[in-house]
């Protein structure tokens, strides 16, 4: 008979009421990915205060595989991320990242998804304002790589000319080929009626250079790079479009967070 008492690192993604006294918790861990477990106990149960969204620690489970039943026995919380419950932007950003993990089931890459998500929560916990927003950009771009949907920002998909250097003119993203084309190649897509703001958004060389830096430089170095509000807005719009395209559905957190995210 398999061992029924188990433990794992975990971050709580969401908690919903289940009946009068119980709750269903959506959890992510580096060895199980996204899974659900039942939390028993009424309002006076101390576990309710521990099993809260974005709390991280060691979770103890009782699992009956034959009945497909998982119960939370205990949760040793190591980090609470309090500002993610009081700062509206941070809360919305964390909900966005959570929804992405849930809908993609961590892309089957449990450990790397858990590590990235944990680092993202830690990062926005200790940043304010604009820095939190650039942290969201970096999370989305890195997660697209985990999904296998991150386009090449270095070269034109059509002619292989360099487009991510700061001396280049930037590039237009063509959705149906999931790649960037340079300004010289863009007219051919315009002529085929696939070139529009929605279908082929343009990213400046500075934005492309930043995305390339996220892939190639140390995280501490990228955090110190300056990004203008114009570039932040450009990248945010592009990455929101790209992540929904990769998932194949709209994200509820983007709709509820409209005007905030």
C-alpha positions in Angstrom: 0.0 0.0 0.0 1.5 3.4 -1.0 2.3 5.9 1.7 -0.7 8.2 2.3 1.0 10.9 4.4 3.1 13.1 2.2 4.8 16.5 2.3 6.1 18.9 -0.4 7.1 22.5 -0.9 4.0 24.5 -1.9 2.5 27.9 -2.7 -1.2 28.4 -2.4 -2.7 29.7 -5.6 -6.3 30.1 -4.6 -8.8 29.1 -1.9 -12.6 28.6 -2.4 -15.4 27.7 -0.1 -16.5 24.0 -0.3 -19.7 23.4 1.6 -20.4 25.1 4.9 -17.1 24.6 6.8 -14.5 23.3 4.3 -12.4 24.9 1.6 -10.8 23.7 -1.6 -7.2 24.9 -2.1 -5.5 25.1 -5.4 -1.8 24.5 -4.8 1.4 24.5 -6.9 4.5 22.5 -5.9 7.8 21.6 -7.7 7.1 17.9 -7.8 3.3 17.8 -8.3 2.6 20.9 -10.3 -0.9 22.3 -9.9 -3.2 20.2 -7.7 -6.2 20.6 -5.4 -6.6 19.6 -1.8 -9.4 19.9 0.8 -9.0 21.9 3.9 -11.4 20.8 6.7 -12.5 23.0 9.5 -14.8 25.9 10.3 -14.0 29.6 10.7 -12.2 29.1 14.0 -9.7 26.6 12.5 -6.2 28.0 12.7 -5.4 26.3 9.4 -7.7 28.8 7.6 -5.3 31.6 8.4 -2.3 29.6 7.2 -3.8 28.3 3.9 -4.1 31.6 2.2 -3.2 32.7 -1.4 0.5 33.2 -2.1 1.6 31.7 1.2 4.7 29.5 0.7 6.0 26.7 2.9 5.9 23.0 3.5 2.5 21.4 3.1 1.5 18.1 4.7 -1.1 16.0 2.9 -3.1 12.9 3.4 -3.8 11.2 0.1 -6.0 8.3 -0.8 -5.1 7.6 -4.5 -7.8 5.0 -4.9 -10.5 7.5 -4.0 -8.7 10.5 -5.7 -8.8 12.3 -2.4 -6.2 14.8 -1.0 -6.6 16.5 2.4 -4.4 19.2 3.9 -3.1 17.9 7.3 -0.8 20.9 8.1 1.0 23.8 6.5 4.3 25.1 7.8 4.3 28.6 6.3 7.7 30.1 5.6 6.7 33.3 3.7 3.4 35.2 3.7 3.9 38.0 1.2 1.6 40.4 3.1 1.8 43.2 0.5 0.2 41.0 -2.1 -3.0 41.3 -0.1 -2.8 45.0 0.5 -1.4 46.5 -2.7 -4.0 46.3 -5.5 -1.4 46.1 -8.3 0.6 43.3 -6.6 -2.5 41.4 -5.9 -3.7 41.6 -9.5 -0.3 40.6 -10.8 0.0 37.6 -8.5 -3.5 36.5 -9.5 -2.5 36.8 -13.2 0.6 34.6 -12.6 -1.5 32.1 -10.6 -4.2 31.9 -13.4 -1.5 31.3 -16.0 0.0 28.4 -14.0 -3.4 26.9 -13.4 -4.6 27.1 -17.0 -1.3 25.7 -18.4 -0.7 23.2 -15.6 2.8 24.5 -15.4 3.4 23.4 -19.0 4.5 20.1 -17.5 7.6 21.8 -16.2 6.8 21.7 -12.5 10.1 22.6 -10.9 11.0 25.4 -13.2 7.5 26.9 -13.1 7.4 26.7 -9.3 10.9 28.4 -9.1 9.9 31.1 -11.5 6.6 31.8 -9.7 8.2 31.8 -6.2 10.9 34.3 -7.4 8.2 36.5 -9.0 6.2 36.7 -5.8 9.4 37.4 -3.8 10.4 40.1 -6.3 7.1 42.1 -6.3 6.9 41.7 -2.6 10.1 43.8 -2.2 9.5 46.4 -5.0 7.1 49.3 -5.5 5.3 51.0 -8.4 7.1 50.8 -11.7 9.6 48.2 -10.6 6.7 45.8 -9.8 5.4 46.3 -13.3 8.7 45.5 -14.9 8.8 42.4 -12.7 5.6 41.2 -14.3 7.0 41.7 -17.8 10.0 39.6 -16.9 7.8 36.8 -15.4 5.6 36.7 -18.5 8.5 36.6 -20.9 10.3 33.8 -18.9 7.1 31.8 -18.6 6.6 32.0 -22.4 10.0 30.2 -22.7 8.8 27.5 -20.3 5.7 27.1 -22.6 8.0 26.8 -25.6 6.2 29.9 -27.1 8.9 32.5 -26.8 9.7 34.1 -30.2 13.2 34.9 -31.3 13.9 38.6 -30.8 17.4 38.6 -32.2 16.7 38.0 -35.9 14.1 38.6 -38.5 12.1 35.4 -39.2 11.9 36.3 -42.9 15.5 37.4 -43.8 17.5 36.6 -40.6 18.7 40.2 -40.3 19.5 41.3 -36.7 16.6 43.2 -35.1 17.2 43.1 -31.3 20.3 45.4 -31.1 19.8 49.0 -30.0 21.2 50.1 -33.4 18.4 48.3 -35.3 15.0 49.8 -36.0 12.9 47.3 -34.1 10.5 44.7 -35.5 6.9 43.7 -36.1 5.5 40.6 -34.6 3.5 38.4 -37.0 1.1 36.3 -35.0 0.6 33.4 -37.5 4.3 32.7 -37.7 5.0 33.5 -34.1 8.0 35.6 -35.0 9.4 39.1 -35.6 10.2 40.6 -39.0 12.3 43.7 -39.7 11.1 46.9 -41.3 12.4 45.8 -44.7 10.3 42.6 -44.7 7.2 44.1 -43.0 5.7 45.5 -46.3 5.3 42.0 -47.8 3.1 41.1 -44.8 1.2 44.4 -45.3 0.5 43.5 -48.9 -0.8 40.1 -47.8 -3.2 41.9 -45.5 -1.8 40.3 -42.3 -0.2 43.5 -41.2 -2.2 45.5 -38.7 -1.7 46.8 -35.1 -3.6 43.8 -33.7 -2.1 41.2 -36.0 1.5 42.6 -36.2 2.3 44.9 -33.2 5.6 46.8 -33.6 8.2 46.6 -30.8 11.0 49.2 -30.7 14.6 48.1 -30.7 14.8 49.1 -27.0 12.0 46.8 -26.1 13.5 43.9 -28.1 16.9 44.6 -26.5 15.3 44.4 -23.0 13.6 41.0 -23.8 16.9 39.7 -25.1 18.6 40.9 -21.9 16.1 39.0 -19.8 17.2 35.8 -21.6 20.9 36.4 -21.5 21.9 38.5 -18.5 21.9 37.9 -14.8 18.5 38.7 -13.1 20.2 41.2 -10.9 21.7 43.0 -13.9 18.3 43.1 -15.7 16.6 44.5 -12.6 19.0 47.4 -12.8 18.2 48.3 -16.4 16.1 51.3 -17.1 12.9 50.9 -19.0 10.8 53.9 -20.0 7.0 54.1 -19.3 6.5 54.0 -23.1 8.5 50.8 -23.4 6.8 49.3 -20.4 3.4 49.9 -21.9 4.5 48.6 -25.3 5.9 45.4 -23.8 2.9 44.9 -21.4 0.4 45.1 -24.3 2.5 42.7 -26.4 3.1 40.1 -23.7 -0.6 40.1 -22.6 -1.5 39.3 -26.2 1.2 36.7 -26.5 0.4 34.8 -23.3 -3.3 34.6 -24.2 -2.3 33.4 -27.7 -0.1 30.8 -26.2 -2.7 29.6 -23.7 -5.5 29.7 -26.3 -8.0 31.5 -24.2 -8.8 34.8 -22.5 -7.4 35.4 -19.0 -10.0 36.4 -16.4 -7.4 38.3 -14.4 -6.6 40.6 -17.3 -10.3 41.5 -17.7 -10.9 42.1 -13.9 -7.5 43.9 -13.7 -8.1 46.1 -16.7 -6.8 49.6 -15.9 -4.7 48.3 -13.1 -2.4 45.8 -14.7 
